């Protein structure tokens, strides 16, 4: 079972994402900011990270840059409600795998997650991938 790290300072958003991903048979861990996200990333080595961009303590961009510096192959989806084009440009430069803007479509999110995890599986890394069709 793949592990996904969800980082968002909004408890409600974290809970929704955890529930959605758990229903799709993923193991989900969460963090409320980038500082906690780095700790959990190092501890759990998740196959995918879903991170908000605007957060206290350590924002999503700083988190992405730190993770990508140490692990360039890390799979990361950035989620943001910000329309700041400079921020989006910086996130693209940090080599994030996907950017989703809030509010996003649930199927869009789940499809991006499945696609990135399938791409990781295609690199020859071995782990089970179970994806069950959604109703």
N, C-alpha and C positions, 0 to 999 in steps of 0.2 A: 504494500500500500504506500503510495507516494505521500510525502509530507509537504504541506504548504504552510508557510509562515505568513500570517496576516498582520500588517502593522497599520494601525489607525488610531488616532487619539480620540475618536468618537466611539464610545462604548456601543451605542446602538448599531453603528455601521459594522464594527467588529463582530458583534453577535450575529447580524444578518449574514455576513460573509462566511463566518464559521458554520452556521446552519446550512447555507446553500452548498458549501463545499463538502461538508460532512455527508449530506444527502447524496452527493455524487461519489461517495465512497473514498474520499480523501481523508488522511489524518491531518488535522489542523491544529496549529499552535498559534498563539497571538501575542502581540506586544502593543503597548500604547504609545510608543515613540521610538525614534531611531536608536537611542541609547540602549533601550531594552531590546530592540530588534537586533542589534549587533550581537548582544549577549546570547539571545536565543538562536541566531543564525550559527554562531560558533558552536553552541551546545548541541544543536539538533541537525545541522547540515541539511536543510530542507531541499527538496528537488525544485521548488519554486517559491518565489516571494511575491506577495501582493502588497504593495505599500502605498499609503497616502503620501502626498508630497508636502503638504503644509501641516507641520506638527511642532509642538514645543520640544525643547531640549536638543534634539537633533532632527532636522527635517529630512524628508524623503530623499532629496537630492544628495545630501551629505551621506546618508546611509548607502545609497546606490554607489556613490563614488568609492566609499571605503570598501564595500563588499567586492566591487568589480576590480579594485586595485589588488586585492588578495586572491580573488577567485574570478578571473575573467569569463569563465564559462557559466557563472551563476545565471539562472533564468529569473528575470524580474519583470513584473507588470507594475507600472506606475499608474496610480489612480489620482485624479485631481479634479477639483471643482474650480480651479483657478483658470482664468483666461489670459494670464500673463504670458505673452509670447516669448519673453526672454527666459522665463522659467522652463517652458516647454522645450525651447531650443537647447538649454543646458541639459535637460533630461535626455534628449535625443543624443547629444554629444557624449553623455555618460554611457551610451550603448545599452540603454534599457531595451528589453525585448518587445514590449508593447506599452502603449499609453491609452488608458481609458478615461474619458471625461465623465464626471458626475453631472447629472444622473445617467447611469449606463443601463443598457438592456441586460437582463440576467442571462439570456442565451449568449449574448456577445461575450460576457465574462466567462461563462463556462466553456464556450468554444475556444476562446483564447487560452484558457488553462489547459484544456485537453490537447490543443495543437502544440503548445510549448512542451508539455510533458511527452507527447509522442515524438517530437523532434529530439528531445533529450534521449529517449529510448533508442532512436535511430542512430545515435552516435556510438552505439555499441556498449553503453553502460547497461549492466544487467540488474533489473528489478522487475517485479511483476507490475503489470499495468492493467487495471480493471476499470473499464468505463462502461457504465450501464446507461442505456438510453433513458432520456428524460421523457416524461409524459407530455 
